[in-house]
Amino acid sequence: MMNKIRVTLRRAKGFTIIDVLTGFSIFAIAIVPIFYLVKDYLIFSHEVRNRAIAYGLTLEALEILRNIRDSNYVVPAQNWLTNFATSSCLDGGSNYCVVDALEYQVSDLGVKTPLLNDSTTNLYNYSSGEVSDFYRRISYKSVPGDPDFSNTISVKIEVEFPQRVGKKEPLRYETDILLYNFYPNN
């Protein structure tokens, strides 16, 4: 009986230490590039998400400004630029003018202030929510041939947000648009 066990043990096939080390080496060489791809994907997806949010914040500001302008047409004899904030927003002044999604108005906050993200409504605003990485600023300037803003105003919307990890300078979306007074006699 003892001879049978010894013969069985000698004939048993298995992996030698060389086989195991070769297998681990091949596995390690194959898995390292996959880890780099996953890391790059996570960084890239975060940056794309931030760019999409910044683009949405830019469009939101534009729509709010158009809504304010259009609402002014409803009130008879009201200037088309009523509720567009103070003169501190003119010509890219040093003050920090913002537009709020919850209040639908332009305000001069005076200093650079981050947007807050309200998790219940998923809106970015300046009154409630958690501090976000996004900053939005608006400024106005006159258009050549219309220095008193009677028919046209040039609006600049800036949204600033952080870049990838390791980059110091933030990214900034800037949009320059013209808003027109469609009812010049109003």
Backbone as JSON Lines, residues from 0, in Angstrom:
{"i":0,"aa":"M","n":[0.81,-1.19,0.0],"ca":[0.0,0.0,0.0],"c":[0.86,1.26,0.0]}
{"i":1,"aa":"M","n":[1.94,1.24,0.76],"ca":[2.82,2.38,0.84],"c":[3.49,2.64,-0.51]}
{"i":2,"aa":"N","n":[3.82,1.56,-1.23],"ca":[4.43,1.73,-2.55],"c":[3.47,2.38,-3.53]}
{"i":3,"aa":"K","n":[2.18,2.09,-3.4],"ca":[1.18,2.71,-4.29],"c":[1.11,4.22,-4.08]}
{"i":4,"aa":"I","n":[1.19,4.65,-2.85],"ca":[1.11,6.09,-2.55],"c":[2.34,6.79,-3.1]}
{"i":5,"aa":"R","n":[3.52,6.2,-2.93],"ca":[4.74,6.81,-3.44],"c":[4.72,6.91,-4.96]}
{"i":6,"aa":"V","n":[4.24,5.89,-5.62],"ca":[4.18,5.91,-7.08],"c":[3.2,6.99,-7.53]}
{"i":7,"aa":"T","n":[2.07,7.13,-6.85],"ca":[1.08,8.13,-7.19],"c":[1.65,9.53,-7.01]}
{"i":8,"aa":"L","n":[2.39,9.75,-5.94],"ca":[2.97,11.07,-5.7],"c":[4.0,11.42,-6.76]}
{"i":9,"aa":"R","n":[4.78,10.45,-7.19],"ca":[5.79,10.72,-8.21],"c":[5.16,11.05,-9.55]}
{"i":10,"aa":"R","n":[4.06,10.43,-9.85],"ca":[3.42,10.65,-11.14],"c":[2.51,11.88,-11.15]}
{"i":11,"aa":"A","n":[2.21,12.44,-10.01],"ca":[1.3,13.6,-9.95],"c":[1.93,14.77,-10.69]}
{"i":12,"aa":"K","n":[1.12,15.36,-11.56],"ca":[1.59,16.51,-12.32],"c":[1.14,17.78,-11.61]}
{"i":13,"aa":"G","n":[1.94,18.81,-11.66],"ca":[1.62,20.09,-11.05],"c":[2.45,21.17,-11.68]}
{"i":14,"aa":"F","n":[2.31,22.37,-11.17],"ca":[3.07,23.49,-11.69],"c":[4.35,23.62,-10.9]}
{"i":15,"aa":"T","n":[5.4,23.85,-11.6],"ca":[6.66,24.12,-10.93],"c":[6.71,25.6,-10.58]}
{"i":16,"aa":"I","n":[7.68,25.98,-9.79],"ca":[7.82,27.38,-9.41],"c":[8.09,28.25,-10.63]}
{"i":17,"aa":"I","n":[8.77,27.71,-11.62],"ca":[9.04,28.44,-12.87],"c":[7.73,28.7,-13.61]}
{"i":18,"aa":"D","n":[6.85,27.71,-13.64],"ca":[5.55,27.88,-14.3],"c":[4.73,28.98,-13.62]}
{"i":19,"aa":"V","n":[4.72,28.97,-12.31],"ca":[3.94,29.95,-11.54],"c":[4.51,31.35,-11.75]}
{"i":20,"aa":"L","n":[5.82,31.51,-11.68],"ca":[6.44,32.83,-11.88],"c":[6.21,33.34,-13.31]}
{"i":21,"aa":"T","n":[6.27,32.48,-14.27],"ca":[6.01,32.88,-15.66],"c":[4.57,33.34,-15.82]}
{"i":22,"aa":"G","n":[3.65,32.64,-15.22],"ca":[2.23,33.02,-15.29],"c":[1.97,34.36,-14.64]}
{"i":23,"aa":"F","n":[2.55,34.6,-13.46],"ca":[2.39,35.89,-12.79],"c":[3.02,37.02,-13.6]}
{"i":24,"aa":"S","n":[4.14,36.77,-14.22],"ca":[4.8,37.8,-15.02],"c":[3.94,38.2,-16.21]}
{"i":25,"aa":"I","n":[3.4,37.22,-16.89],"ca":[2.53,37.52,-18.04],"c":[1.28,38.26,-17.58]}
{"i":26,"aa":"F","n":[0.7,37.86,-16.47],"ca":[-0.47,38.53,-15.92],"c":[-0.15,39.98,-15.56]}
{"i":27,"aa":"A","n":[0.99,40.22,-14.91],"ca":[1.38,41.57,-14.51],"c":[1.61,42.45,-15.73]}
{"i":28,"aa":"I","n":[2.26,41.91,-16.75],"ca":[2.51,42.69,-17.96],"c":[1.19,43.04,-18.65]}
{"i":29,"aa":"A","n":[0.22,42.18,-18.57],"ca":[-1.07,42.42,-19.23],"c":[-1.95,43.37,-18.41]}
{"i":30,"aa":"I","n":[-1.87,43.34,-17.08],"ca":[-2.8,44.1,-16.25],"c":[-2.38,45.55,-16.06]}
{"i":31,"aa":"V","n":[-1.09,45.87,-16.11],"ca":[-0.62,47.24,-15.89],"c":[-1.22,48.22,-16.89]}
{"i":32,"aa":"P","n":[-1.21,47.94,-18.19],"ca":[-1.85,48.88,-19.13],"c":[-3.35,49.05,-18.87]}
{"i":33,"aa":"I","n":[-3.99,48.02,-18.4],"ca":[-5.42,48.12,-18.1],"c":[-5.66,49.09,-16.95]}
{"i":34,"aa":"F","n":[-4.8,49.06,-15.93],"ca":[-4.92,50.0,-14.82],"c":[-4.75,51.44,-15.3]}
{"i":35,"aa":"Y","n":[-3.79,51.67,-16.18],"ca":[-3.6,53.02,-16.72],"c":[-4.8,53.47,-17.54]}
{"i":36,"aa":"L","n":[-5.38,52.58,-18.31],"ca":[-6.57,52.93,-19.08],"c":[-7.74,53.29,-18.18]}
{"i":37,"aa":"V","n":[-7.93,52.54,-17.12],"ca":[-9.03,52.83,-16.18],"c":[-8.8,54.17,-15.5]}
{"i":38,"aa":"K","n":[-7.57,54.44,-15.07],"ca":[-7.25,55.72,-14.42],"c":[-7.52,56.88,-15.37]}
{"i":39,"aa":"D","n":[-7.04,56.76,-16.62],"ca":[-7.27,57.82,-17.61],"c":[-8.75,58.0,-17.91]}
{"i":40,"aa":"Y","n":[-9.48,56.91,-17.96],"ca":[-10.93,56.99,-18.21],"c":[-11.62,57.75,-17.09]}
{"i":41,"aa":"L","n":[-11.27,57.46,-15.85],"ca":[-11.91,58.14,-14.72],"c":[-11.6,59.64,-14.73]}
{"i":42,"aa":"I","n":[-10.37,59.99,-15.01],"ca":[-10.0,61.41,-15.08],"c":[-10.74,62.09,-16.24]}
{"i":43,"aa":"F","n":[-10.75,61.46,-17.39],"ca":[-11.39,62.04,-18.57],"c":[-12.9,62.18,-18.36]}
{"i":44,"aa":"S","n":[-13.53,61.18,-17.77],"ca":[-14.99,61.26,-17.57],"c":[-15.34,62.37,-16.6]}
{"i":45,"aa":"H","n":[-14.52,62.62,-15.6],"ca":[-14.77,63.72,-14.66],"c":[-14.64,65.07,-15.38]}
{"i":46,"aa":"E","n":[-13.63,65.19,-16.25],"ca":[-13.44,66.43,-16.98],"c":[-14.59,66.67,-17.96]}
{"i":47,"aa":"V","n":[-15.04,65.64,-18.64],"ca":[-16.16,65.77,-19.57],"c":[-17.43,66.17,-18.81]}
{"i":48,"aa":"R","n":[-17.63,65.59,-17.65],"ca":[-18.8,65.94,-16.82],"c":[-18.75,67.42,-16.45]}
{"i":49,"aa":"N","n":[-17.57,67.91,-16.02],"ca":[-17.43,69.33,-15.66],"c":[-17.68,70.23,-16.85]}
{"i":50,"aa":"R","n":[-17.19,69.83,-18.02],"ca":[-17.4,70.65,-19.22],"c":[-18.88,70.7,-19.59]}
{"i":51,"aa":"A","n":[-19.57,69.59,-19.43],"ca":[-21.0,69.56,-19.75],"c":[-21.79,70.44,-18.77]}
{"i":52,"aa":"I","n":[-21.44,70.4,-17.5],"ca":[-22.11,71.25,-16.52],"c":[-21.83,72.72,-16.82]}
{"i":53,"aa":"A","n":[-20.58,73.05,-17.14],"ca":[-20.24,74.44,-17.45],"c":[-20.99,74.94,-18.68]}
{"i":54,"aa":"Y","n":[-21.1,74.1,-19.67],"ca":[-21.86,74.47,-20.87],"c":[-23.33,74.71,-20.52]}
{"i":55,"aa":"G","n":[-23.88,73.83,-19.7],"ca":[-25.26,74.0,-19.26],"c":[-25.46,75.27,-18.45]}
{"i":56,"aa":"L","n":[-24.51,75.61,-17.58],"ca":[-24.6,76.84,-16.79],"c":[-24.53,78.08,-17.67]}
{"i":57,"aa":"T","n":[-23.74,78.0,-18.74],"ca":[-23.66,79.11,-19.69],"c":[-25.0,79.3,-20.4]}
{"i":58,"aa":"L","n":[-25.57,78.21,-20.89],"ca":[-26.88,78.3,-21.56],"c":[-27.97,78.76,-20.61]}
{"i":59,"aa":"E","n":[-27.92,78.27,-19.37],"ca":[-28.92,78.67,-18.39],"c":[-28.88,80.18,-18.15]}
{"i":60,"aa":"A","n":[-27.68,80.75,-18.01],"ca":[-27.55,82.19,-17.82],"c":[-28.11,82.95,-19.01]}
{"i":61,"aa":"L","n":[-27.81,82.47,-20.2],"ca":[-28.33,83.12,-21.4],"c":[-29.86,83.1,-21.42]}
{"i":62,"aa":"E","n":[-30.45,81.96,-21.1],"ca":[-31.91,81.86,-21.1],"c":[-32.55,82.73,-20.02]}
{"i":63,"aa":"I","n":[-31.91,82.83,-18.86],"ca":[-32.44,83.68,-17.8],"c":[-32.4,85.15,-18.25]}
{"i":64,"aa":"L","n":[-31.3,85.56,-18.87],"ca":[-31.21,86.94,-19.35],"c":[-32.25,87.22,-20.43]}
{"i":65,"aa":"R","n":[-32.46,86.29,-21.32],"ca":[-33.5,86.47,-22.34],"c":[-34.89,86.54,-21.7]}
{"i":66,"aa":"N","n":[-35.1,85.72,-20.68],"ca":[-36.39,85.72,-19.99],"c":[-36.61,87.06,-19.29]}
{"i":67,"aa":"I","n":[-35.58,87.61,-18.64],"ca":[-35.71,88.91,-17.99],"c":[-36.05,89.97,-19.03]}
{"i":68,"aa":"R","n":[-35.33,89.96,-20.15],"ca":[-35.6,90.93,-21.21],"c":[-37.04,90.8,-21.71]}
{"i":69,"aa":"D","n":[-37.46,89.57,-21.98],"ca":[-38.81,89.35,-22.51],"c":[-39.89,89.71,-21.49]}
{"i":70,"aa":"S","n":[-39.62,89.48,-20.22],"ca":[-40.6,89.84,-19.18],"c":[-40.77,91.34,-19.09]}
{"i":71,"aa":"N","n":[-39.74,92.09,-19.41],"ca":[-39.84,93.55,-19.36],"c":[-40.78,94.09,-20.44]}
{"i":72,"aa":"Y","n":[-40.99,93.34,-21.51],"ca":[-41.9,93.79,-22.56],"c":[-43.35,93.75,-22.11]}
{"i":73,"aa":"V","n":[-43.65,92.91,-21.12],"ca":[-45.03,92.75,-20.67],"c":[-45.51,93.99,-19.93]}
{"i":74,"aa":"V","n":[-44.63,94.63,-19.2],"ca":[-44.99,95.82,-18.42],"c":[-44.92,97.04,-19.34]}
{"i":75,"aa":"P","n":[-46.03,97.72,-19.52],"ca":[-46.03,98.89,-20.42],"c":[-45.07,99.97,-19.92]}
{"i":76,"aa":"A","n":[-44.41,100.61,-20.85],"ca":[-43.51,101.74,-20.59],"c":[-42.34,101.37,-19.69]}
{"i":77,"aa":"Q","n":[-42.0,100.1,-19.61],"ca":[-40.83,99.69,-18.81],"c":[-39.63,99.52,-19.73]}
{"i":78,"aa":"N","n":[-38.49,99.98,-19.3],"ca":[-37.27,99.84,-20.09],"c":[-36.96,98.36,-20.29]}
{"i":79,"aa":"W","n":[-36.48,98.02,-21.46],"ca":[-36.22,96.61,-21.77],"c":[-35.08,96.02,-20.96]}
{"i":80,"aa":"L","n":[-34.27,96.86,-20.31],"ca":[-33.15,96.38,-19.5],"c":[-33.41,96.45,-18.0]}
{"i":81,"aa":"T","n":[-34.64,96.69,-17.61],"ca":[-34.97,96.7,-16.19],"c":[-34.63,95.33,-15.58]}
{"i":82,"aa":"N","n":[-34.12,95.33,-14.38],"ca":[-33.7,94.11,-13.65],"c":[-32.43,93.47,-14.21]}
{"i":83,"aa":"F","n":[-31.67,94.2,-15.03],"ca":[-30.41,93.68,-15.53],"c":[-29.24,94.06,-14.64]}
{"i":84,"aa":"A","n":[-29.47,94.52,-13.44],"ca":[-28.46,94.86,-12.44],"c":[-27.99,96.3,-12.6]}
{"i":85,"aa":"T","n":[-26.96,96.59,-11.85],"ca":[-26.46,97.96,-11.76],"c":[-25.4,98.22,-12.81]}
{"i":86,"aa":"S","n":[-24.94,99.45,-12.84],"ca":[-23.9,99.83,-13.8],"c":[-22.56,99.2,-13.46]}
{"i":87,"aa":"S","n":[-22.43,98.58,-12.27],"ca":[-21.17,97.93,-11.91],"c":[-20.89,96.72,-12.8]}
{"i":88,"aa":"C","n":[-21.9,96.25,-13.51],"ca":[-21.7,95.11,-14.42],"c":[-21.26,95.55,-15.8]}
{"i":89,"aa":"L","n":[-21.21,96.85,-16.04],"ca":[-20.89,97.35,-17.36],"c":[-19.41,97.22,-17.69]}
{"i":90,"aa":"D","n":[-19.14,96.92,-18.94],"ca":[-17.79,96.85,-19.49],"c":[-16.85,96.01,-18.65]}
{"i":91,"aa":"G","n":[-17.32,94.87,-18.19],"ca":[-16.46,93.95,-17.45],"c":[-15.91,94.57,-16.19]}
{"i":92,"aa":"G","n":[-16.74,95.33,-15.49],"ca":[-16.31,96.0,-14.27],"c":[-15.68,95.05,-13.27]}
{"i":93,"aa":"S","n":[-15.09,95.63,-12.26],"ca":[-14.37,94.82,-11.28],"c":[-15.32,94.06,-10.36]}
{"i":94,"aa":"N","n":[-16.57,94.43,-10.34],"ca":[-17.52,93.73,-9.48],"c":[-17.93,92.4,-10.08]}
{"i":95,"aa":"Y","n":[-18.52,91.56,-9.26],"ca":[-18.85,90.2,-9.68],"c":[-20.36,90.08,-9.83]}
{"i":96,"aa":"C","n":[-20.85,90.27,-11.05],"ca":[-22.28,90.2,-11.32],"c":[-22.64,88.77,-11.71]}
{"i":97,"aa":"V","n":[-23.75,88.3,-11.17],"ca":[-24.17,86.92,-11.41],"c":[-25.65,86.88,-11.73]}
{"i":98,"aa":"V","n":[-26.07,85.75,-12.28],"ca":[-27.48,85.52,-12.54],"c":[-27.85,84.23,-11.8]}
{"i":99,"aa":"D","n":[-28.97,84.28,-11.08],"ca":[-29.37,83.17,-10.22],"c":[-30.58,82.45,-10.82]}
{"i":100,"aa":"A","n":[-30.49,81.12,-10.89],"ca":[-31.56,80.32,-11.48],"c":[-32.82,80.31,-10.63]}
{"i":101,"aa":"L","n":[-32.68,80.44,-9.32],"ca":[-33.86,80.39,-8.46],"c":[-34.57,81.73,-8.4]}
{"i":102,"aa":"E","n":[-33.83,82.82,-8.45],"ca":[-34.44,84.14,-8.3],"c":[-34.7,84.83,-9.63]}
{"i":103,"aa":"Y","n":[-34.17,84.32,-10.71],"ca":[-34.33,84.91,-12.04],"c":[-34.03,86.41,-12.03]}
{"i":104,"aa":"Q","n":[-32.87,86.74,-11.48],"ca":[-32.47,88.13,-11.47],"c":[-30.95,88.23,-11.53]}
{"i":105,"aa":"V","n":[-30.48,89.38,-11.96],"ca":[-29.05,89.66,-12.0],"c":[-28.69,90.38,-10.71]}
{"i":106,"aa":"S","n":[-27.62,89.96,-10.06],"ca":[-27.19,90.56,-8.81],"c":[-25.71,90.88,-8.88]}
{"i":107,"aa":"D","n":[-25.3,91.87,-8.12],"ca":[-23.9,92.21,-8.0],"c":[-23.42,91.71,-6.65]}
{"i":108,"aa":"L","n":[-22.68,90.61,-6.63],"ca":[-22.2,90.04,-5.37],"c":[-20.93,90.72,-4.89]}
{"i":109,"aa":"G","n":[-20.26,91.46,-5.77],"ca":[-19.07,92.19,-5.37],"c":[-17.79,91.38,-5.38]}
{"i":110,"aa":"V","n":[-17.86,90.11,-5.0],"ca":[-16.67,89.26,-4.96],"c":[-16.95,87.96,-5.68]}
{"i":111,"aa":"K","n":[-15.88,87.27,-6.07],"ca":[-16.0,85.98,-6.73],"c":[-16.64,84.98,-5.76]}
{"i":112,"aa":"T","n":[-17.78,84.45,-6.15],"ca":[-18.56,83.56,-5.28],"c":[-18.89,82.28,-6.03]}
{"i":113,"aa":"P","n":[-18.62,81.12,-5.41],"ca":[-18.95,79.86,-6.1],"c":[-20.44,79.61,-6.13]}
{"i":114,"aa":"L","n":[-20.88,78.92,-7.16],"ca":[-22.27,78.49,-7.23],"c":[-22.51,77.39,-6.19]}
{"i":115,"aa":"L","n":[-23.73,77.32,-5.7],"ca":[-24.13,76.25,-4.78],"c":[-24.98,75.26,-5.54]}
{"i":116,"aa":"N","n":[-24.8,73.98,-5.28],"ca":[-25.59,72.94,-5.95],"c":[-26.63,72.41,-4.98]}
{"i":117,"aa":"D","n":[-27.9,72.7,-5.26],"ca":[-29.0,72.23,-4.43],"c":[-29.32,70.79,-4.84]}
{"i":118,"aa":"S","n":[-29.07,69.83,-3.95],"ca":[-29.24,68.42,-4.31],"c":[-30.7,68.02,-4.48]}
{"i":119,"aa":"T","n":[-31.63,68.76,-3.89],"ca":[-33.04,68.4,-4.05],"c":[-33.58,68.82,-5.42]}
{"i":120,"aa":"T","n":[-33.16,69.98,-5.91],"ca":[-33.63,70.45,-7.21],"c":[-32.59,70.25,-8.3]}
{"i":121,"aa":"N","n":[-31.35,69.95,-7.92],"ca":[-30.21,69.8,-8.82],"c":[-29.96,71.07,-9.62]}
{"i":122,"aa":"L","n":[-30.3,72.22,-9.02],"ca":[-30.03,73.5,-9.65],"c":[-28.82,74.15,-8.98]}
{"i":123,"aa":"Y","n":[-28.08,74.91,-9.76],"ca":[-26.98,75.7,-9.23],"c":[-27.51,77.1,-8.98]}
{"i":124,"aa":"N","n":[-27.24,77.62,-7.78],"ca":[-27.76,78.93,-7.39],"c":[-26.82,79.55,-6.37]}
{"i":125,"aa":"Y","n":[-27.24,80.67,-5.77],"ca":[-26.41,81.35,-4.79],"c":[-27.05,81.4,-3.41]}
{"i":126,"aa":"S","n":[-28.17,80.7,-3.2],"ca":[-28.84,80.81,-1.91],"c":[-28.89,79.52,-1.1]}
{"i":127,"aa":"S","n":[-28.85,78.34,-1.73],"ca":[-28.93,77.11,-0.95],"c":[-28.2,75.97,-1.65]}
{"i":128,"aa":"G","n":[-27.67,75.06,-0.85],"ca":[-26.99,73.9,-1.4],"c":[-25.54,73.81,-0.97]}
{"i":129,"aa":"E","n":[-24.86,72.84,-1.54],"ca":[-23.45,72.62,-1.23],"c":[-22.58,73.44,-2.18]}
{"i":130,"aa":"V","n":[-21.45,73.9,-1.69],"ca":[-20.53,74.68,-2.5],"c":[-19.99,73.82,-3.64]}
{"i":131,"aa":"S","n":[-20.05,74.36,-4.85],"ca":[-19.56,73.63,-6.02],"c":[-18.22,74.2,-6.48]}
{"i":132,"aa":"D","n":[-17.67,73.62,-7.52],"ca":[-16.41,74.09,-8.09],"c":[-16.63,75.1,-9.22]}
{"i":133,"aa":"F","n":[-17.86,75.51,-9.43],"ca":[-18.19,76.35,-10.58],"c":[-18.44,77.79,-10.15]}
{"i":134,"aa":"Y","n":[-17.98,78.72,-11.0],"ca":[-18.19,80.15,-10.82],"c":[-18.8,80.69,-12.11]}
{"i":135,"aa":"R","n":[-19.82,81.54,-11.97],"ca":[-20.44,82.12,-13.17],"c":[-20.5,83.63,-12.99]}
{"i":136,"aa":"R","n":[-20.09,84.35,-14.02],"ca":[-20.06,85.81,-13.97],"c":[-20.61,86.35,-15.28]}
{"i":137,"aa":"I","n":[-21.33,87.46,-15.19],"ca":[-21.82,88.11,-16.4],"c":[-21.37,89.57,-16.39]}
{"i":138,"aa":"S","n":[-21.18,90.11,-17.56],"ca":[-20.88,91.54,-17.7],"c":[-21.48,92.03,-19.01]}
{"i":139,"aa":"Y","n":[-21.7,93.33,-19.06],"ca":[-22.3,93.96,-20.24],"c":[-21.35,94.98,-20.81]}
{"i":140,"aa":"K","n":[-21.51,95.23,-22.09],"ca":[-20.83,96.37,-22.69],"c":[-21.67,96.89,-23.83]}
{"i":141,"aa":"S","n":[-21.43,98.15,-24.13],"ca":[-22.21,98.77,-25.2],"c":[-21.69,98.28,-26.56]}
{"i":142,"aa":"V","n":[-22.54,98.42,-27.53],"ca":[-22.22,98.02,-28.9],"c":[-21.93,99.29,-29.69]}
{"i":143,"aa":"P","n":[-20.91,99.28,-30.56],"ca":[-20.66,100.48,-31.37],"c":[-21.92,100.92,-32.1]}
{"i":144,"aa":"G","n":[-22.21,102.2,-32.02],"ca":[-23.41,102.74,-32.65],"c":[-24.61,102.75,-31.72]}
{"i":145,"aa":"D","n":[-24.49,102.16,-30.54],"ca":[-25.6,102.15,-29.58],"c":[-25.03,102.29,-28.16]}
{"i":146,"aa":"P","n":[-24.38,103.44,-27.88],"ca":[-23.7,103.59,-26.58],"c":[-24.64,103.68,-25.38]}
{"i":147,"aa":"D","n":[-25.91,104.01,-25.6],"ca":[-26.83,104.14,-24.47],"c":[-27.71,102.9,-24.27]}
{"i":148,"aa":"F","n":[-27.39,101.79,-24.93],"ca":[-28.1,100.53,-24.77],"c":[-29.57,100.61,-25.15]}
{"i":149,"aa":"S","n":[-29.93,101.48,-26.1],"ca":[-31.34,101.63,-26.43],"c":[-31.87,100.46,-27.26]}
{"i":150,"aa":"N","n":[-31.03,99.81,-28.06],"ca":[-31.51,98.73,-28.91],"c":[-30.71,97.43,-28.79]}
{"i":151,"aa":"T","n":[-29.45,97.53,-28.35],"ca":[-28.59,96.34,-28.33],"c":[-27.67,96.41,-27.12]}
{"i":152,"aa":"I","n":[-27.39,95.24,-26.58],"ca":[-26.43,95.13,-25.48],"c":[-25.6,93.87,-25.72]}
{"i":153,"aa":"S","n":[-24.3,93.98,-25.48],"ca":[-23.41,92.83,-25.6],"c":[-23.23,92.23,-24.21]}
{"i":154,"aa":"V","n":[-23.49,90.95,-24.09],"ca":[-23.4,90.27,-22.8],"c":[-22.3,89.22,-22.87]}
{"i":155,"aa":"K","n":[-21.47,89.21,-21.84],"ca":[-20.41,88.21,-21.73],"c":[-20.73,87.32,-20.53]}
{"i":156,"aa":"I","n":[-20.79,86.02,-20.79],"ca":[-21.05,85.03,-19.72],"c":[-19.79,84.2,-19.57]}
{"i":157,"aa":"E","n":[-19.26,84.14,-18.36],"ca":[-18.06,83.36,-18.06],"c":[-18.41,82.29,-17.02]}
{"i":158,"aa":"V","n":[-18.02,81.06,-17.29],"ca":[-18.16,79.98,-16.32],"c":[-16.76,79.4,-16.12]}
{"i":159,"aa":"E","n":[-16.33,79.37,-14.86],"ca":[-15.0,78.89,-14.52],"c":[-15.12,77.62,-13.69]}
{"i":160,"aa":"F","n":[-14.25,76.65,-13.95],"ca":[-14.27,75.39,-13.21],"c":[-12.89,74.77,-13.24]}
{"i":161,"aa":"P","n":[-12.58,73.88,-12.29],"ca":[-11.22,73.33,-12.21],"c":[-10.93,72.33,-13.32]}
{"i":162,"aa":"Q","n":[-9.64,72.24,-13.64],"ca":[-9.18,71.25,-14.61],"c":[-8.92,69.93,-13.9]}
{"i":163,"aa":"R","n":[-8.24,69.06,-14.62],"ca":[-7.85,67.77,-14.05],"c":[-6.94,67.95,-12.85]}
{"i":164,"aa":"V","n":[-6.8,66.9,-12.11],"ca":[-5.91,66.9,-10.96],"c":[-4.5,67.22,-11.45]}
{"i":165,"aa":"G","n":[-3.83,68.1,-10.74],"ca":[-2.47,68.45,-11.11],"c":[-2.36,69.71,-11.95]}
{"i":166,"aa":"K","n":[-3.45,70.17,-12.52],"ca":[-3.44,71.39,-13.31],"c":[-3.84,72.54,-12.41]}
{"i":167,"aa":"K","n":[-3.1,73.65,-12.47],"ca":[-3.37,74.75,-11.56],"c":[-4.39,75.75,-12.09]}
{"i":168,"aa":"E","n":[-4.29,76.08,-13.36],"ca":[-5.18,77.07,-13.94],"c":[-6.56,76.47,-14.2]}
{"i":169,"aa":"P","n":[-7.62,77.16,-13.79],"ca":[-8.96,76.64,-14.07],"c":[-9.33,76.82,-15.54]}
{"i":170,"aa":"L","n":[-10.27,76.02,-16.0],"ca":[-10.81,76.18,-17.34],"c":[-11.91,77.23,-17.3]}
{"i":171,"aa":"R","n":[-12.12,77.9,-18.4],"ca":[-13.13,78.96,-18.43],"c":[-13.87,78.9,-19.76]}
{"i":172,"aa":"Y","n":[-15.19,78.86,-19.68],"ca":[-16.02,79.02,-20.88],"c":[-16.44,80.48,-20.92]}
{"i":173,"aa":"E","n":[-16.26,81.1,-22.05],"ca":[-16.7,82.48,-22.24],"c":[-17.59,82.53,-23.47]}
{"i":174,"aa":"T","n":[-18.71,83.19,-23.31],"ca":[-19.66,83.34,-24.41],"c":[-20.04,84.81,-24.52]}
{"i":175,"aa":"D","n":[-19.88,85.36,-25.69],"ca":[-20.31,86.73,-25.96],"c":[-21.54,86.67,-26.85]}
{"i":176,"aa":"I","n":[-22.59,87.31,-26.41],"ca":[-23.83,87.33,-27.2],"c":[-24.36,88.75,-27.28]}
{"i":177,"aa":"L","n":[-25.22,88.98,-28.23],"ca":[-25.92,90.25,-28.34],"c":[-27.38,90.03,-28.01]}
{"i":178,"aa":"L","n":[-27.9,90.88,-27.15],"ca":[-29.34,90.88,-26.87],"c":[-29.92,92.12,-27.53]}
{"i":179,"aa":"Y","n":[-31.03,91.94,-28.21],"ca":[-31.65,93.02,-28.96],"c":[-32.96,93.43,-28.33]}
{"i":180,"aa":"N","n":[-33.27,94.7,-28.47],"ca":[-34.57,95.23,-28.05],"c":[-35.48,95.09,-29.26]}
{"i":181,"aa":"F","n":[-36.38,94.1,-29.19],"ca":[-37.26,93.85,-30.32],"c":[-38.38,94.87,-30.43]}
{"i":182,"aa":"Y","n":[-38.64,95.6,-29.36],"ca":[-39.67,96.62,-29.37],"c":[-39.01,97.96,-29.01]}
{"i":183,"aa":"P","n":[-38.32,98.59,-29.92],"ca":[-37.55,99.79,-29.59],"c":[-38.38,100.93,-29.03]}
{"i":184,"aa":"N","n":[-39.66,100.94,-29.27],"ca":[-40.5,102.02,-28.73],"c":[-41.03,101.72,-27.35]}
{"i":185,"aa":"N","n":[-40.69,100.57,-26.81],"ca":[-41.18,100.17,-25.49],"c":[-40.34,100.79,-24.41]}
